[in-house]
Structure formats: C-alpha cells, structure tokens
Amino acid sequence: MSRFKNEAESIKDEIIAIRRTLHENPEIGYEEFNTSRLIKEFLTKEGIVYEEYAKTGVCALIKGKQADNGKVIAVRADIDALPLEDKKKCSYASKIKGRMHGCGHDGHTSILLGVAKLINRNRDIFGGTVKLIFEPAEETTGGAKVMIEEGVLENPKVDAALAMHVHSGTPSNVVLCGLGTSIAGCNRFRIVVKGKGCHGAMPELGVDPINIATHIYLSLQEITSREVTATKPAVITIGKFAGGDAPNIIPSEVIMEGTIRS
C-alpha cells in the first residue's frame, strides 16, 4: 500500500495542474473537445491505448502482465461542466463566460488520469483488464447511455464498475464508503404549462400559466412530505422556472425543469 501512496504523492502536483487547467477551461455536454483532447494526449504520452465514444467520450484500456484471469474492471469519471457563471476569485477561475466546473467533474477527470498513470505503471502486479471510462454530457442527457449503446462495456465485457464523487462536506483526505446505497439516483423532468397570453391589465382575458405553474410548484414540494415514507430519502427540486419576457404581459407558456433524487 505504501508503494501506491508514494507513487501517488509523486504525481500529485501534475494531477493538481491538470485539474486547474480543466477548471479554467470548462466545457458543457458534447462540447468537451478540448477536455477530450487533453485526456487523449495524456493517455498517448503514457502509452495507454484508447477508443472514442459518444462524440467526446474516451475509453482507455490497460491490460495486466500477470496471467490473464479474464476479469474486467471499469473505472468511470464524468468530464463535462455546467452552464453557470464562475464568480470566485482565484488564479484558476473559469476563463469561459457562462461555463463552470461547479460539480467537481474536473477533479474526477484528473483523478482518473492519475489512476490511469498508476495502474499502467504497475501492470506487472495484476492480471485481467482495467477500462477507464471518461463520460461526456453527464449533467445533461447522460453520455453513459450513449457510450453503453456504442458498446463501451463490451469487448471485453465488464464484470464490475467503480466510480466516485467529490463531496464538499467531507474533510480532505477522507474517503466515504459503505454497504448499500450511498449516492442518490437522479431523474430529470420538464413540465410545460400552456396558457393564453394577454395584457397584464386585463388578466381575465387570458389564462395565466405563471399562476398555474406556481400551484404546481407548491404541490410538488408536498410530495416528499406527504406521499413518501419519512424513512425513505427523496428530494424533488425545481431548478428552472421560466416564463414571460415583459413585466406587463401575461405569457402563453411557462417551462419548469427539475430533478427527482431517490
């Protein structure tokens, strides 16, 4: 174990530098061309073969030099950023307006590249195969589904898959793990409320979708408190509530988007 710890320490500065480069240059789903290029250049430099999936996704392959036991382990990281403005002040803040790594994917990508380097260095002590999967568009449509449809878990077939996620509430140098569920599954949804637009001075002539959507929003918040058993974790969040272009006009449509985590 000390061997791996020492090797990890030896590449610490390199991995931190990669993470900060990614943080400065965030790209959203299926636009991660520079991120993908950085990953592939790193793998090429390390002599690690890879294949491209899902437009900007990458899957690297490392075979152990011990007798092949036929086992294939996949390790996965997501590579995309969020459509957010980075307002923090630091030397590696986002250089791209309206784009930010706010969910740690720059860290995940950097960590997996570090894992790739360490595993490749130590091929002589294991058998079987390790697949390193860099998934695009996790924050949006989910690049994992596309990569799977394109065969990323086949040839050779994956026996088990591992992933991790950074957690801002956990102290540095602490890893959380355990039996059972540890991370919520997430499903996105979109609600479009169609009304009838009219002038704000004469609301009786229209059908106000903002009013309707507000009632829907409040009702959604009651699902977890009144419809789900208190011992079962569940969260419903509306993160987007958009409608209207002018303060004196009732719009004809409101769009609500959110997530269900359980």
SULLINQUI-V800973 format. One record per residue. N is the residue number from 1. RES is the residue in one small letter. SS is DSSP state (@ for helix, = for strand, . for the rest). Layout:
# SULLINQUI-V800973
N_RES_SS / N_RES_SS
This chain:
# SULLINQUI-V800973
1_m_. / 2_s_@ / 3_r_@ / 4_f_@ / 5_k_@ / 6_n_@ / 7_e_@ / 8_a_@ / 9_e_@ / 10_s_@ / 11_i_. / 12_k_@ / 13_d_@ / 14_e_@ / 15_i_@ / 16_i_@ / 17_a_@ / 18_i_@ / 19_r_@ / 20_r_@ / 21_t_@ / 22_l_@ / 23_h_@ / 24_e_@ / 25_n_. / 26_p_. / 27_e_. / 28_i_. / 29_g_. / 30_y_. / 31_e_. / 32_e_. / 33_f_@ / 34_n_@ / 35_t_@ / 36_s_@ / 37_r_@ / 38_l_@ / 39_i_@ / 40_k_@ / 41_e_@ / 42_f_@ / 43_l_@ / 44_t_@ / 45_k_@ / 46_e_. / 47_g_. / 48_i_. / 49_v_= / 50_y_= / 51_e_= / 52_e_= / 53_y_= / 54_a_. / 55_k_. / 56_t_. / 57_g_= / 58_v_= / 59_c_= / 60_a_= / 61_l_= / 62_i_= / 63_k_= / 64_g_. / 65_k_. / 66_q_. / 67_a_. / 68_d_. / 69_n_. / 70_g_. / 71_k_. / 72_v_= / 73_i_= / 74_a_= / 75_v_= / 76_r_= / 77_a_= / 78_d_= / 79_i_. / 80_d_. / 81_a_. / 82_l_= / 83_p_. / 84_l_. / 85_e_. / 86_d_. / 87_k_. / 88_k_. / 89_k_. / 90_c_. / 91_s_. / 92_y_. / 93_a_. / 94_s_. / 95_k_. / 96_i_. / 97_k_. / 98_g_. / 99_r_. / 100_m_= / 101_h_. / 102_g_. / 103_c_. / 104_g_. / 105_h_@ / 106_d_@ / 107_g_@ / 108_h_@ / 109_t_@ / 110_s_@ / 111_i_@ / 112_l_@ / 113_l_@ / 114_g_@ / 115_v_@ / 116_a_@ / 117_k_@ / 118_l_@ / 119_i_@ / 120_n_@ / 121_r_@ / 122_n_. / 123_r_@ / 124_d_@ / 125_i_@ / 126_f_. / 127_g_. / 128_g_. / 129_t_= / 130_v_= / 131_k_= / 132_l_= / 133_i_= / 134_f_= / 135_e_= / 136_p_. / 137_a_. / 138_e_. / 139_e_. / 140_t_. / 141_t_. / 142_g_. / 143_g_@ / 144_a_@ / 145_k_@ / 146_v_@ / 147_m_@ / 148_i_@ / 149_e_@ / 150_e_. / 151_g_. / 152_v_. / 153_l_. / 154_e_. / 155_n_. / 156_p_. / 157_k_. / 158_v_. / 159_d_. / 160_a_= / 161_a_= / 162_l_= / 163_a_= / 164_m_. / 165_h_. / 166_v_. / 167_h_. / 168_s_. / 169_g_. / 170_t_. / 171_p_. / 172_s_. / 173_n_. / 174_v_. / 175_v_. / 176_l_. / 177_c_. / 178_g_. / 179_l_. / 180_g_. / 181_t_. / 182_s_. / 183_i_. / 184_a_. / 185_g_. / 186_c_= / 187_n_= / 188_r_= / 189_f_= / 190_r_= / 191_i_= / 192_v_= / 193_v_= / 194_k_= / 195_g_. / 196_k_= / 197_g_. / 198_c_= / 199_h_= / 200_g_@ / 201_a_@ / 202_m_@ / 203_p_@ / 204_e_@ / 205_l_@ / 206_g_. / 207_v_= / 208_d_. / 209_p_@ / 210_i_@ / 211_n_@ / 212_i_@ / 213_a_@ / 214_t_@ / 215_h_@ / 216_i_@ / 217_y_@ / 218_l_@ / 219_s_@ / 220_l_@ / 221_q_@ / 222_e_. / 223_i_@ / 224_t_@ / 225_s_@ / 226_r_@ / 227_e_. / 228_v_. / 229_t_. / 230_a_. / 231_t_. / 232_k_. / 233_p_. / 234_a_. / 235_v_= / 236_i_= / 237_t_= / 238_i_= / 239_g_= / 240_k_= / 241_f_= / 242_a_= / 243_g_= / 244_g_. / 245_d_. / 246_a_. / 247_p_. / 248_n_. / 249_i_= / 250_i_= / 251_p_. / 252_s_. / 253_e_= / 254_v_= / 255_i_= / 256_m_= / 257_e_= / 258_g_= / 259_t_= / 260_i_= / 261_r_= / 262_s_.
